[in-house]
Amino acid sequence: MISVTAAEFEKAVEAALRSIPPEFERFLDNVMIEIKDRPGREAAEMEEPDDILGLYVGTPIEDRMLEGLPPMPDCIYIYRQNLCDMCESKEELIDEIRITVLHEIGHHFGLDEDRLDELGYA
């Protein structure tokens, strides 16, 4: 387990977001990123376990286009304490934050768990 300040954690999330290629950034305009200490009601409603690292809540882009849905805001939750609990060093934490952020963004783009695993984001 490692401990970092909220500001340090937020900087690592921002760095992960900056690693997204520019051609994909425009597809993230309608996605909010929220850092929470632990999963709450949003995870319980989706019947997710208490130890998840992140959660995407929304409609993937491809479904939105197919169904002609209006652009409702999506949200990606990143769970600080769960990530800190699983890491032994700051370097490991930064890497896990990046993987988690990109994993949840992958869901926004319609990627399933198998494909995310193939890409190294599981």
N, C-alpha and C positions, 0 to 999 in steps of 0.2 A: 504494500500500500504506500502511496506517495501523497503528499499534501502540497498543493499550490494555491496561490491566492486566486480569487475570482478574476482579477485583472489578467493574471498570467494565463489562466485557462481561456479567457476570452481572446487573448492575442493568438493563442494556438488555433482556435476555431477560425479566426480571421485569416490566419496564414493558410489554413486548409482551403478556405474559400478562394483565396488569391491563386491557388494552384489550379483552379478550373480554367480550361482553355477559353479564351475570349469569345470564340464562336458559340459557346454554350451559355454564356452569361445572360444573354437576352431572354433565355427561357427560364431564368430564375427570378425575374422581376416580381413575380407574384408569389414568391416563397419567403416566408418569415423563418428566421432561425432563432430559436429560443433556448437558452441554456438554463436548465433547472438542476437543482441538487440531486433529486431523485424522481423517478416516475411517479405520477399522480393520477388524477382522474382520467386524463387522456389515455394512459396506458391501460388502466383498469377497464375502460369502456371497450377497448379493443382486445381485451383478455390477454394482454402481454404480461410476461413474468416481471417480477420486481427488479431483476438484475440486468434488464436490457440496457444497452449503451446509448441507443438513439431510437427515434421513432419518426416515421413520416406519416403525416395525417393529411390526406388530400386525394385528389384525383390525378393519376398520372397523365402526362401530356397527351399520349396517344389516345386514351379513353376520352379525354376532353374534346379532342379534335373529331373523333368518330361520332360522339354523341351530340356535338354542337353545344356543349355546356358553356354557360357564361364563366368567365375567369374568376372563380371564387379563390380567395387566398388559401394557399397550402401552408402547412407549418412543419418544420423539422425541429424536433426536440433533441437536445444533446444533454445527457445526464452526467454531470460533473462528478459526483461522488462515486457512481458506479464505475466510471472510467478510472478515477484515482484509486479505487479499491483494488482494481485488477493489475495495476502497474507497479513495478519496483523501482523505476527510475524516471526522471523527467524526460529523457530521450524516448523511452518506451511510451510514456503518456502522450507526448507530441505525435508520435507515429500512430497510436491508437485513435487519437482525436481525428487525425487526417483520414484514416480508414473509415471511421464511423461517419464523419461528415460526408465523405464521398459515397459511402454505402447508402445513406439515406437520400442523397441527391439522385443516386442511381434509381431508387424506387420512384422518384418524381419523373424520371425518364422512362419508366415502365419496365425496368429490369427486375427479374425475379431473383430469389436467393441463389439458385444454381448459377446463373450468369454472373452475379456479383462475386461469387466464390471463384469462378473461372478467371475473373479480372483481378483477383487478389483483394477484394473489398469485403471479405466476410469475416 
